[in-house]
Each structure stands twice: as C-alpha cells, then as structure tokens.
C-alpha cells in the first residue's frame, strides 16, 4: 500500500481520480454493461438493459462532477442537455418526439434520440442524433457498434478490428422526420417485440429495418459511411456482449470530446462503478456470479489503467490512486472468495440418519453428543447407525494408507454412503 501523505507530494499536472460520494447505488446490470463488453458474452441474466437506466447513470455521473466543480471531459452544456432530453424520449418516445424534433429545428440544436429495435428474447439498442443543417433539412447520425455496424467504415488497429461508431443519413427533409408515419414506425421498432393482440407472433425486426427501412422512410440525399476520410482515432472496439444500450451511448459520447478525454472518462466511470459495485455487495451475501463479475472487471481495469499510463493518458498520481483502490478491491475479493467457494459447505450443516433401510437428511443438531461419547454410552450404542463409526475412523485416519484400508472394508460391507460422507470430510 502507498501512504496517501507521500502521494500528495507526487501530484502531477494530469487529471486525478475523484470518487463521487453521492452517486445513486449501482445495480449489477449497470456494472456489467460498463465493464463486461469483452468478457461478458452469453450472460443472459445481465445482458440487455433499458436505455433510460444507462442514460440516467451517465447523466447522474456527469451532473455530480459538475456540481463538485470537477471536469466534465470537455462536454458542452448543449451535449449535457441532449443527454437529459434523451431520458424523457426513452421513457415515452411517441408522446415527446414530435415536439422535441420541431424544437431542435427551431433552436438549431442537435437532438439525441433512442433507436434500434425491440425483440424477444432480445432486440438491439442504438442512438440517433438529429443534427439540423438548415431550417428544412437535417443529418440523422446512427450510432451503433453492434449488429448492423458492418456497414460502417472499419480497419485493423494494432491487432484489433475497430469500426467507425456512426453512419450519416445526410440531407433528410424535415417534413419526413416529423411525418406521423415515420414517427410511428420508429416507435414500433422501439416498442413492439410482438404483433398487436399477440403474445406469440414475433415481429423479428433486424438491422435491415434500420439501415434499409429508415433509409426508405427518410430518403436521405447522401449516406456517409466514412470509408474515404476515416481516422484511426475515430474508430472504436465493436460490441461483443449484450451491452448495446451502453456501447451505443459511448459511441455518441466519443464524438463529443477528444480521444484522451474520452479515455479518461471511461477509466473514471469504470473505477467509480467498480468501487460502488463492491460497496453495494457489502452487508449482503454475495453470489458467485457477482464475485466473478467484480473479479473479471478488476483484472480488466487494472490492465486498462496500466495501458493508459504507458500511453500518457493518465499520470503517476492517477496510477497510484488506482493502485490503492484496486488493492482494496483485491482484498475484498480474497475475503469473499473464502466465504463463497468453500468446498462441501453444504455437508457441514447436514447429518444422515438411517430410517428403515433408507437414508434421510436432516439439519445438524449442534447440541447433540459427540460420536465418541455416544459410542461409550451403553444405553446409546444400539441407536447409533453402524456406519457412523466408519466415518469417524476415516476422520481419525493418520495417513492415506489407513484411509485406503478403511475404505476397502467399507466397500466390502457395501457401506457406500458412509464412505462418501467420510471421504468428503477427510478431503476437507
């Protein structure tokens, strides 16, 4: 551990980590979405989330930083307002979208819209940004790093394939963006996993309904994929797990700040959320899935911080602060591991009684006499199942040779259950 007093003397000019104390308690799903893109595939209980939840978490994080006079990573007030408005649009698109789109044209301000499609068992979340270019036309920018993003510009950066996080529909008429049929179609894509009056017949929307369907509805003059002008700095890692509500939102954010500010934001949110996730588990029994999520996130974040330091994105102070926080989480993981992964824990709380030739499992009576006392009590001998002594012999066996001899006798006597219980206790 590093003494914080010594740390203060090593402050550099690069950003420090500031843990926000008044954040809303984080849910495990949110923690999964922030951390698990590259290792969380096929975790159905944690994949998939509502847009308003991820938007609200991001808005809360940025708002708390602003309240405490901390950096908001170069984000403008206009972008902060876009994120706040998107929460309302995600809650009730049908009701709020017409007025919001008209206001965007009137005020010449961009508007962040929920996008993608609903599905059963799962759909796919995207975001659209409406960018007015004149009183009568706009660009609709589609943010997506999952299904359908194959249509975006891509390149291999280092050893990874990366993609441009957006595609532009340019020159879209305002009258088509505000058309009742367009808005109805967008709402149905967002909300209707099943056909009306049916709980069985699925709509089965897919990426073609966005990239081809919206194109037919909006009739853009030009579609920009970025193939000719794309910069490696604009490319992002594709979505691997079911975390589209978060990855698509990050795709949008990446266009609103510099590369280093974006990397700083990601590190801060990951460290903040992991600390809060551990605290959310304190005082309650942790599950194996929670432990594994925090453990994998911890390892991935440690590597990310080291990589960011090597690239000069964070300085020595941030590195040392992270080390202190991550070490505490490592200790927490070690303590919880002992409680969660104790082998044969269930056997420690059960005993086995023989009833008319069969076996019955009952809760262990902690006040019962020890076996060696029961064995010497003449009045109790006949009430103690014979295999109990065999178990006790195994428990007292001084070495493996003795265990093998006792086990051989138990097999010959067909005392298989006693052998199982005794060996389990011996292994423990």
C-alpha positions in Angstrom: 0.0 0.0 0.0 1.1 3.6 -0.7 0.9 6.2 2.0 -1.5 8.9 0.8 0.6 11.6 2.6 3.6 10.6 0.3 1.2 10.5 -2.6 0.2 14.2 -2.2 3.8 15.2 -2.7 3.9 13.5 -6.1 0.9 15.3 -7.7 1.5 15.8 -11.5 -0.3 18.1 -13.9 -2.5 15.3 -15.3 -6.0 14.6 -14.1 -6.6 12.8 -10.8 -9.3 10.3 -9.9 -12.1 11.8 -7.8 -14.6 9.3 -6.3 -18.1 10.8 -6.3 -19.7 10.2 -2.9 -23.3 10.8 -3.7 -23.9 8.6 -6.8 -27.1 6.6 -7.0 -26.4 3.0 -5.8 -25.3 0.9 -8.8 -27.1 -2.2 -10.0 -25.2 -5.3 -11.1 -26.6 -4.9 -14.6 -25.2 -1.4 -14.9 -21.8 -2.6 -13.6 -21.9 -5.4 -16.2 -22.7 -3.0 -19.0 -19.8 -0.7 -18.1 -17.2 -3.4 -17.7 -18.1 -6.6 -19.5 -18.1 -5.9 -23.2 -15.0 -8.0 -23.9 -15.7 -10.8 -21.4 -19.4 -10.9 -20.7 -20.8 -12.8 -23.7 -23.7 -15.3 -23.0 -24.7 -13.9 -19.6 -28.4 -13.6 -20.3 -29.3 -12.5 -16.8 -27.1 -9.4 -17.1 -27.2 -8.6 -20.8 -29.8 -6.2 -22.1 -30.9 -3.0 -20.2 -33.3 -0.2 -20.6 -32.0 3.0 -22.2 -33.3 5.3 -19.5 -31.2 3.4 -16.9 -27.9 3.8 -18.8 -28.8 7.4 -19.7 -29.7 8.2 -16.2 -26.5 6.7 -14.8 -24.4 8.7 -17.3 -26.3 11.9 -16.6 -26.0 11.4 -12.8 -22.3 10.9 -13.1 -21.6 14.0 -15.2 -24.0 16.1 -13.1 -22.3 15.2 -9.9 -18.9 16.1 -11.3 -20.2 19.4 -12.5 -21.8 20.1 -9.0 -18.4 19.4 -7.4 -16.6 21.7 -9.9 -14.8 18.7 -11.5 -14.0 18.3 -15.2 -16.8 17.1 -17.5 -14.3 16.0 -20.1 -14.8 18.8 -22.5 -18.5 18.1 -22.9 -20.6 21.2 -23.7 -23.7 22.3 -21.9 -25.5 21.5 -25.2 -24.4 17.9 -25.0 -25.4 17.7 -21.4 -28.8 18.9 -22.4 -29.0 16.3 -25.2 -28.4 13.5 -22.7 -31.0 14.8 -20.3 -33.6 15.2 -23.1 -32.9 11.7 -24.3 -34.0 10.3 -20.9 -37.5 11.7 -21.5 -37.6 10.5 -25.1 -36.6 7.0 -24.0 -39.4 7.0 -21.4 -42.2 8.0 -23.9 -41.0 8.4 -27.4 -44.4 8.5 -29.0 -45.5 11.4 -26.8 -42.3 13.5 -26.7 -40.6 13.0 -30.1 -42.7 15.3 -32.3 -42.3 18.4 -30.1 -38.6 17.6 -29.4 -37.8 17.3 -33.2 -39.6 20.6 -34.0 -37.8 22.4 -31.2 -34.4 21.1 -32.5 -35.1 22.7 -35.9 -36.4 25.9 -34.3 -33.4 26.2 -32.0 -30.8 24.8 -34.5 -29.6 22.4 -31.8 -28.9 18.7 -32.1 -31.2 16.1 -30.5 -30.3 12.7 -29.2 -33.0 10.1 -29.9 -33.4 6.4 -28.8 -33.0 4.0 -31.7 -32.7 0.3 -32.6 -35.4 -2.3 -32.4 -37.3 -4.4 -29.8 -37.2 -8.2 -29.9 -37.9 -11.4 -28.0 -35.9 -12.6 -26.2 -33.7 -9.6 -27.1 -33.5 -6.7 -29.5 -30.8 -4.2 -30.2 -30.3 -0.6 -28.9 -28.9 2.2 -30.9 -29.0 6.0 -30.7 -29.7 8.6 -33.4 -28.6 12.2 -33.4 -30.7 14.7 -35.3 -28.4 17.5 -36.5 -30.3 20.3 -38.2 -28.3 21.7 -41.2 -30.9 24.2 -42.4 -34.5 25.1 -41.5 -35.7 22.3 -43.8 -33.1 19.6 -43.7 -31.0 17.6 -41.2 -28.5 14.8 -40.8 -29.6 11.7 -38.9 -26.5 10.1 -37.4 -26.9 6.5 -36.4 -24.7 5.4 -33.5 -24.1 1.7 -33.4 -21.2 -0.8 -32.6 -23.2 -4.0 -32.7 -25.5 -5.7 -35.2 -25.5 -3.7 -38.5 -22.3 -1.8 -37.8 -20.6 -4.0 -40.5 -21.9 -1.2 -42.8 -19.6 1.3 -41.1 -16.0 2.1 -42.1 -13.6 -0.3 -40.4 -9.9 -1.0 -40.1 -7.4 -3.1 -38.1 -5.7 -1.0 -35.5 -2.8 -2.9 -33.9 -4.3 -6.4 -33.6 -8.0 -5.4 -33.2 -10.7 -4.7 -35.8 -12.3 -1.4 -35.0 -15.2 0.4 -36.6 -16.5 4.0 -37.1 -19.2 4.3 -34.4 -21.7 6.0 -36.7 -23.1 6.4 -40.2 -24.8 9.5 -41.5 -28.1 9.9 -43.4 -27.5 13.4 -44.9 -30.0 15.8 -46.4 -33.1 14.3 -44.7 -36.2 16.6 -45.2 -37.7 18.0 -42.0 -41.2 17.0 -43.3 -40.2 13.3 -43.4 -38.6 13.5 -39.9 -41.8 14.9 -38.5 -44.1 12.8 -40.6 -46.6 10.8 -38.4 -45.9 7.6 -40.3 -42.1 7.9 -39.8 -42.5 8.6 -36.1 -45.0 5.7 -35.7 -42.5 3.3 -37.5 -39.7 4.4 -35.2 -41.9 4.0 -32.1 -43.0 0.5 -33.3 -39.4 -0.5 -33.8 -38.5 0.6 -30.3 -41.5 -0.9 -28.5 -43.1 -3.8 -30.4 -41.5 -7.2 -29.9 -44.8 -8.8 -30.8 -47.5 -8.1 -33.3 -50.6 -6.3 -31.9 -53.0 -8.6 -30.0 -50.5 -11.4 -29.9 -48.2 -12.7 -27.3 -46.7 -15.3 -29.6 -46.2 -13.9 -33.1 -42.8 -12.0 -33.0 -42.1 -9.0 -35.1 -38.5 -10.2 -35.7 -37.0 -6.9 -36.5 -33.3 -6.7 -37.5 -30.6 -4.4 -38.7 -32.1 -4.2 -42.2 -35.1 -2.4 -40.7 -32.8 0.4 -39.6 -30.2 0.7 -42.3 -32.7 -0.1 -45.2 -36.1 0.6 -43.7 -35.3 4.1 -42.3 -33.4 5.0 -45.5 -36.6 4.4 -47.4 -38.7 6.4 -45.0 -36.3 9.4 -44.7 -35.0 9.5 -48.3 -31.6 11.0 -47.5 -29.7 12.7 -50.3 -26.4 11.1 -49.2 -25.3 8.3 -47.0 -21.9 8.8 -45.4 -20.0 5.7 -44.1 -16.6 7.4 -43.6 -14.7 4.9 -45.7 -12.8 7.7 -47.5 -11.9 10.1 -44.7 -11.9 8.0 -41.5 -9.1 8.5 -39.0 -7.9 5.6 -36.8 -8.5 7.8 -33.7 -12.3 7.8 -34.5 -12.6 4.0 -34.7 -13.9 2.1 -31.7 -14.0 -1.5 -30.5 -17.1 -3.4 -31.6 -19.8 -4.6 -29.2 -19.1 -8.3 -28.2 -21.6 -8.8 -25.4 -25.3 -7.8 -25.0 -24.4 -4.3 -23.7 -25.8 -2.3 -26.7 -27.6 0.3 -24.5 -24.2 1.3 -23.1 -21.9 0.8 -26.1 -24.1 2.8 -28.4 -24.3 5.6 -25.9 -20.5 5.6 -25.6 -20.3 5.8 -29.4 -22.3 9.0 -29.3 -20.1 10.4 -26.5 -16.9 9.6 -28.3 -17.8 12.2 -31.0 -18.2 15.0 -28.4 -14.7 15.0 -26.9 -11.1 14.4 -27.7 -9.7 10.9 -27.7 -7.7 11.4 -24.4 -10.7 13.0 -22.7 -12.9 10.1 -23.8 -10.3 7.5 -22.5 -10.2 9.5 -19.2 -14.0 9.4 -18.9 -14.1 5.6 -19.5 -11.4 5.0 -16.8 -13.1 7.3 -14.3 -16.5 5.6 -14.8 -15.1 2.2 -14.6 -13.2 2.9 -11.4 -16.2 4.7 -9.8 -18.6 2.0 -10.7 -16.4 -0.8 -9.5 -15.9 0.8 -6.1 -19.6 1.4 -5.9 -20.4 -2.1 -7.0 -18.2 -3.6 -4.2 -19.9 -1.3 -1.7 -23.3 -2.4 -3.0 -22.4 -6.0 -2.1 -21.2 -5.2 1.4 -23.6 -6.3 4.2 -25.4 -8.8 1.9 -24.5 -12.4 0.8 -22.6 -12.2 -2.5 -23.4 -14.7 -5.3 -20.8 -16.5 -7.3 -21.9 -14.5 -10.4 -21.4 -11.2 -8.6 -18.0 -12.3 -7.4 -16.9 -13.3 -10.9 -18.2 -10.1 -12.4 -16.2 -8.0 -10.0 -13.1 -10.2 -10.3 -13.0 -10.0 -14.1 -13.8 -6.3 -14.1 -11.0 -5.7 -11.5 -8.4 -7.5 -13.7 -9.5 -5.8 -16.9 -9.5 -2.4 -15.3 -6.0 -2.9 -13.8 -4.7 -3.6 -17.3 -6.5 -0.6 -18.7 -5.1 1.8 -16.2 -1.5 0.4 -16.8 -2.0 0.8 -20.6 -3.4 4.4 -20.2 -0.4 5.3 -18.0 2.0 3.9 -20.6 0.4 6.0 -23.3 0.5 9.1 -21.2 -3.3 9.4 -20.9 -3.0 9.4 -17.1 -0.1 10.4 -14.9 1.7 9.0 -11.9 -0.8 10.3 -9.4 -3.7 8.6 -11.1 -1.8 5.4 -11.4 -1.0 5.4 -7.6 -4.6 6.4 -6.7 -5.9 3.5 -8.8 -3.4 1.1 -7.3 -4.7 1.9 -3.8 -8.4 1.5 -4.8 -7.7 -1.7 -6.8 -5.7 -3.2 -4.0 -8.7 -2.8 -1.6 -10.9 -4.4 -4.1 -8.4 -7.3 -4.5 -8.5 -7.8 -0.7 -12.3 -7.8 -0.7 -12.3 -10.4 -3.5 -10.0 -12.6 -1.5 -12.1 -12.4 1.6 -15.4 -13.1 -0.2 -13.8 -16.0 -2.1 -13.3 -17.8 1.2 -16.9 -17.5 2.0 -18.4 -18.2 -1.4 -16.2 -21.0 -2.7 -15.8 -23.2 0.5 -15.8 -26.8 -0.8 -18.6 -29.1 0.5 -20.1 -26.2 2.5 -23.5 -27.9 2.5 -22.1 -31.1 4.1 -21.0 -29.1 7.2 -24.6 -28.4 8.1 -26.2 -31.8 7.4 -26.2 -35.2 9.0 -27.6 -38.5 7.7 -29.9 -40.8 9.6 -30.9 -44.4 8.6 -34.6 -44.9 8.6 -35.9 -48.4 7.8 -33.1 -49.1 5.4 -33.2 -45.7 3.6 -31.3 -42.6 4.3 -32.9 -39.3 5.4 -31.1 -36.0 5.5 -31.8 -33.7 8.5 -30.4 -30.4 9.8 -27.4 -30.9 12.1 -28.3 -30.6 15.8 -25.4 -28.6 17.2 -26.3 -29.6 20.8 -26.0 -33.4 20.1 -23.4 -35.5 21.9 -20.1 -36.2 20.1 -19.9 -39.6 18.5 -17.1 -40.9 20.8 -19.4 -40.2 23.8 -22.3 -41.9 22.2 -20.1 -44.9 21.3 -19.1 -45.4 25.0 -22.6 -44.9 26.4 -24.1 -48.4 26.8 -27.7 -47.1 26.5 -27.0 -45.3 23.2 -25.0 -47.9 21.3 -27.9 -49.6 19.5 -29.4 -46.2 18.5 -26.2 -45.1 16.6 -26.1 -46.2 12.9 -23.1 -48.6 12.4 -21.7 -46.5 9.5 -21.2 -43.6 11.9 -18.2 -45.4 13.4 -16.7 -45.9 9.9 -17.0 -42.2 9.2 -15.2 -41.5 12.5 -12.4 -43.9 11.6 -11.9 -42.1 8.3 -11.8 -38.7 10.1 -9.1 -40.0 12.5 -7.0 -41.8 9.9 -3.4 -40.7 10.3 -2.3 -41.2 6.7 -3.6 -42.1 3.2 -2.7 -45.8 3.7 -5.0 -46.0 6.6 -7.7 -44.3 4.6 -7.4 -46.9 1.8 -7.6 -49.8 4.3 -10.7 -48.4 5.9 -12.3 -47.5 2.6 -11.7 -51.1 1.3 -13.5 -52.5 4.3 -16.4 -50.1 3.8 -16.7 -51.1 0.1 -16.7 -54.8 1.1 -19.5 -54.0 3.6 -21.4 -52.1 0.9 -21.4 -49.1 3.2 -21.2 -46.7 0.3 -23.0 -43.7 1.8 -20.7 -43.8 4.9 -17.7 -44.0 2.5 -19.0 -40.9 0.6 -19.5 -38.8 3.7 -16.3 -39.9 5.4 -14.1 -39.3 2.3 -15.8 -35.9 1.9 -14.9 -34.9 5.4 -11.4 -36.3 5.0 -10.8 -34.2 1.9 -12.0 -31.1 3.6 
